[in-house]
């Protein structure tokens, strides 16, 4: 960048409205990036939920196993 161009940019005054607009754009950009990341996380969690359908938890299995032992004895 030329020195003259840099001087022109640094002499520019920033108003409160302009500063507020810059901050808003930054927050909007961060918000958009976070939404994209959370969409990816939600998608992965949905895939995990699908894989876990029909899975029996250990305590449920052990309770069922104990009940089956009683049924087999009688």
Residue, then its C-alpha position, 0 to 999 in steps of 0.5 A: x500500500x502506498x504511503x499516500x493511501x495510508x495517510x488518506x485512510x488514517x485521516x478519516x474520522x470515525x463517528x459513533x454511528x460508524x463505530x457502532x456499525x463496525x461492531x454490529x458487523x463484527x458481531x453478525x459475522x461471529x454469530x453466523x460462524x457460530x450458527x454454522x458450527x452449531x449446525x455441524x454439531x447438531x448434525x453429528x449428534x443426530x447421527x449419534x442418536x440414530x446409531x444409538x436407537x435400539x441400544x440397551x443400557x447396561x443396567x436395563x440389560x442386567x435387570x432383564x438378565x436377572x428376571x430371565x434367570x428367575x423365569x428359567x428357574x421356574 
